[in-house]
Amino acid sequence: MPIARIVMTTAVKYNGYEEEEISAALAKQIAGRAGRYGVHEEGFVAGYDDDTHQVMRALMKEKIPPVAATGFAVAPSLEQLHRISSVTGETSLVKLLKRFVHNIDVPDGFFYPRITEEQNERAEWLDTLPLSVAEKFMLSLVPISSRVPVLQSAWEHWALSLAKKKVCKLQPPTQELYYMNLQEVEDTCRMYSAYAWLGYREPEHFPSIELAQQLAREASERVDSMLQQQNTAARQRGGSSGGKRRR
């Protein structure tokens, strides 16, 4: 966005367990959006209140350790895996990914393979199902965390449904968002977004795209509302304690 000014309403962020002050790197990443695209000669960043402004001032002055120079991470594409499969006759996703790593990971260090541990773990399980290479590769990339039990369960259900060539319609939520805590609402939003991601790629088997988008928006709005309530409560506590600053 070609904007000139960023105003931070808060300098804390929920990390999944508690609220914590954002890092200097994140503060500069957000602030760097002001003055981009050459529309404005300068960009400005400020805090909405005195406490937030002082924290942002300190974060903007903080030095960030330089990032070590590395090569370029290269993730496999479906076309590349199909080419490897056509030459080797291999259909196991685990083995195709290993062959990709072997071919791309050369000693010069210019390119290095980008395959996550989560994708490898998914590939091992997907290889046990009657799925095509394209279907297994797609499912290995679904943007949903396997570390969260409810999300992992949803992902497994989708994979099993596709393996059986069943149409998997999205079911309405059994619990209202109002009665969920922040983490539960965020996970719910991620689940609906992941279903929509699948729906774009396999609409015949995951047809409830519009419903998924609607439910994801509702969950996202609920997250925003809960965060605003937390920020308001935090400011009120700060005001009643004399506005004690963290920095």
Secondary structure, 3 states (H helix, E strand, C coil): CCECEEEECCCEEECCCCEEECCHHHHHHHHCCECHHHCCCCCEEEECCHHHHHHHHHHHHCCCCCCCCCCEEECCCHHHHHHHHHHHCCCCHHHHHHHHHHHHCCCCCCEEECCCHHHHHHHHHHCCCCCCHHHHHHHHCCCCCCCCHHHHHHHHHHHHHHHCCCCCCCCCCCCCHHHCCHHHHHHHHHHHHHHHHHHHHCCCCCCCHHHHHHHHHHHHHHHHHHHHHHHHHHHHHHHHCCCCCCC
